[in-house]
Amino acid sequence: MPWLQLNVITSRDQASRLENALLASGAASVTLQDNADQPILEPALGETPLWDNVKITGLYEADIDTAATTLKAQKNFGKTLPEHAWELLEDKDWEREWMKNYHAIRCGEKLWICPSWQQPPEPDKVNLMLDPGLAFGTGTHPTTFMCLQWIDQQDFSGLRIMDYGCGSGILGIATLLLGAEQVIGVDIDHQALLATRENARRNQLAEDAMPVFLPPKTPQEPVDVMLANILAGPLAELAPTLSGLTKVGGKLCLSGILAIQAKTVMKAYENWFDFDPINTQDEWVCLTATKNRG
């Protein structure tokens, strides 16, 4: 079914009122986007910041009266809408459009991340077949890609791993395909746990190869390798927890960290870990370390 979009350009202080006005005028959904290339890379806890210049898009069924809907939005907003325009949203199978543009990624000498609907480019390599579903983690973002490059270089034979903030399960599953004995997946999102289970099955892993847990139920036996691709703030807060769940002599791999945040995160872990040289891609870093103190 085709849809119509009403795009409105506004300022930060009017965004909330406009969002409510579009919803009240019958929009099925409303999205807010940066309209001036002003990145907000990591908000503070409890904050929902907006850009100075915002594009607000309301999505409507295609059979509406656009003039009447505009008047209704203006009435709810309390004055004439700022710069705005209607456009027809082409009727497409959006899931297939996304699938068409997601391709296999080589992550090192051995490891490939392959969409579950495509044939692996090198069938004789280690191919992780992935459907991200509703969870974060496809390998395309620098934070995930750097972790996968590090994973490709390690020997996980017989080791127990924890993937804290497992998302799609991509990191933990990669270690299993490279020889790990078991991975403990942990995430606060139920959908992520479902995605991880499904991706583990998709890669023909045993049912007990990657059990998944919400944080309060995380097994407390320390692991040989701790993986955590989250964000700098939570990683710093979780330092005592993740350190306690890692064996002395064990490895740590942290990502989701901006280069300007690296020192802060490293300081949170320095009582337990010795860090390797920092790996950087674009403005992101991946921190790896060895636990030398209990």
N, C-alpha and C positions, 0 to 999 in steps of 0.2 A: 504494500500500500504506500502511495506517495505521501509526503508530508510537506508542510510549509514551515519555514523558519522566519521569525521576526528577530532581526539583529539590531541591537541598540548600543550605541557607544556612549559611555557615561564616565563619571568620576567615582572615586572610591566612596565618597560620603553619600552618594545617591544610590549606590549599587543595591543595598539591601531593600530600599523602598521599591526600586524598579523590579527586582526579583519577585517581591510579593505582588506587585501590580500585574506582572505577566501571568503568574500563577492564578490570580483572581480572575483574569480575563479568559481563562480556559486552557492555558498551556499545559501540555501533558508532562513536560519537564522543562527545567531552566538550567543552563550551564553558564558559568562565568569564566572568561579567559583573559589573559594578559593582552592588552592592545598596544603596548609600547615597548616590548622586549625588555621588561624589567623583571629579572629572575628573583624568585623567593625560594631559596634552595633548601632551607630547613627551618620551619617556624619553631619558636620556643614552645615548651609544653603548655597546653591550654590556650594557645593563640590560634586564631584563624585569620591571618593577615590577607589583605587584598592589594592589588596593584594600584598605582595612581590613576591609570587609564584602563578602563575595563570594558570588554565587549560582552554583553549579556545576550544570550540566544534563547528564545522561547520556541518550543517545538509544538506545532498544532496540526490537527488533522486537516487534510487538503481541501475538504469541502466547506470550510468556514467562510464567512464573509469578512474579508481582511479589513475593510473600512470600518465595519461595526466593531470588530475586535480591537482595532487600534484605538477607537473612541473609548471603548470599555477600559482598556489599559490606561489611557490618559486620565479617565475619571478616577480610577483607583490610585493612580500616581499623584493626582492632585494638580497636574499642570501638563502642558504639551510635552510629549516625549522628546528627549534629546535626539540627535542624529540617529535615524533609524531607516531600515529598508526590509521589505519582504523578499524572500527567495524560495523557489521550489527546490526541495531536497529530492534528488534523483532516487527513484525506487530501485534499490539494489539489495542483493543478499549480502549484508554487511559482514557476516561471519566469513563468507567465502572471499570477500574482498581482502579481509585481514589475513586469511590463510594464504592467499596468493602472494602476499608481500613479505611473508615470514619464511626465511630460508635457513638451510643448514649452516652451522657455524663451526669452524675448526678452532679448537682451543689449545692446541699444542701438538706434540708429536704423535700422541695416541688417541686423543679424545675429540669426538665430534658431538655436537648437540643438534639433533635432527627433528624437525616437525614430524609428528606421528603419521601425517598424511603424505609424506614424501619418502622416496627411496634414498638410503644413505649414499652419499657420493663415493665413499670408500668403505665398502661392506666388510673388508678385512680389519678395519680399525675398531676401536671401542666406540660404539654408537649409542648414545643416550637418546631414546625416542621420547619426545616430550609433547604433551598437550598442556599448556599452562592453565587452561580453564579459567577459574575465578581467582587464581592466586598469582602473586608477583613472582617473576623469575623465569626468563626465557634465554638468558645468556647474552642478549643484545646490549644490555646496559654495561658501562665500564666496570661498575662495582661487581657485578656477577661474573663478567668475563675475566677480570683479574683473578678472582677466586678460582675459577675453572683452570686458568693457566697454571696457577700454583698447584692445584690438585693434580693436574696432568704430570707434574714433575716428581710427585711423591710416591713412596712405596707404602701402600696401605695393607699389605698382606697380613691377615689375621688380626687387624686392629679394630678396636671399638671407637666409633665416632659419634659426636653429637652435632646435629645441625639445628642450632638455636635460632628460631625465626625461619623455619624451613620453607615457607611459601609453597611453591610448586614442587619442592623436594629435589630440585635440580642439583644442588651441591652434594647432598647426602647420597643420592642415587649414583652420581658420578663416582664417588669413592667406593661404593659397593661394586660397580662394574669394573673398577680397577683393583679389586681384591680385598676390600674391607670385610671383616667378619660380620659386623652389625652396625647399624646407624640408628641412633635415637633421634627422632624428629620432634621438635617442640615449636609450637606457634600459638599465639593468642586468638587466631582466627579459625573457627570451625571449618570454613570453606577451604582454607589452606591445608588442613589435615586431610580433608576429603581428596583434594587435588594430589597431595603427596601419595596417599594410598593408591589412587588410580594410576599415577605415573609409575609407581613401583611395580604394579601388576603389568602395566604396559611393557615394562622392560624385563618381564618374566622372572622377577625376583620372588623369593620365597615369602610367604605371608609374614613370617617373623623376622625378616631381614631388616625391616625399617618400621618398627612400631612407633606410633605418634601419640603425643600427649599435649594437653594444655599445661601451661607453666606450673600451676599448683601441684600437678601430679608427676612432675619430672623425676625420673629415677635418680637417685643420689650417688650411685656408684661412679667414681671418676672415670673418664674416658681417656683414650690415647690422643685423640685429636678433637679440638673444639672449633667448629665453624660457626660464624655469626655475621651475616650480611644484613644489617638492620639500618640504624642511623647513629650518628655520633653521640647524641644525648643519651639514648637508651643504652648504648654500649658502655659509656662511662658509668652510668648508674648500675649496670649489671656486672661491673668488674669483680666484686667479691664473689658473686654467685658463679660466674663463668670460670673464675680462677679456681674456686673450690670444687668444681665439677671436672677439672682437668688434672690428670696425674702429673706428679713431678717427673720431668723428662718428656712430657707430652708437648704437642704442638698446638699453636693457636693461629687462627686465620680470621681476621676481622676486616669487614668492608662496609660500604655505605657511608664513607667518611670523606668529607672535603679536605683538600690539602691543608687549608688553614686550620682545620680541626685536629690534625694528626697528633700534634704535641699534647693536646689536652687528653685525648684518648690514651696515648702511650703513658702519660703520667698516671692515669687511673690504674694501669696494670703493672707499673714498674716495680712494685714490691714483690711480684711473683715471677715476672717474665723478662727475658733478655730478647730484645727485638732485632730482627734482620734489617738490612737496608730497605727503605721504603720503596714500594712499587707504585708508580704514578701513571695514570692515564687521564688525559684532559685535566679537569680540576679535581679528580677523585683519586683516592689512594687505597691500597690494600696493605694492611699491616700483618706481618707474620712474626712469630716469636716462639721461643722454647721456654717451658716452665722449669726453672732451676731452683726454686725455693718453695717450700710448703706453706 
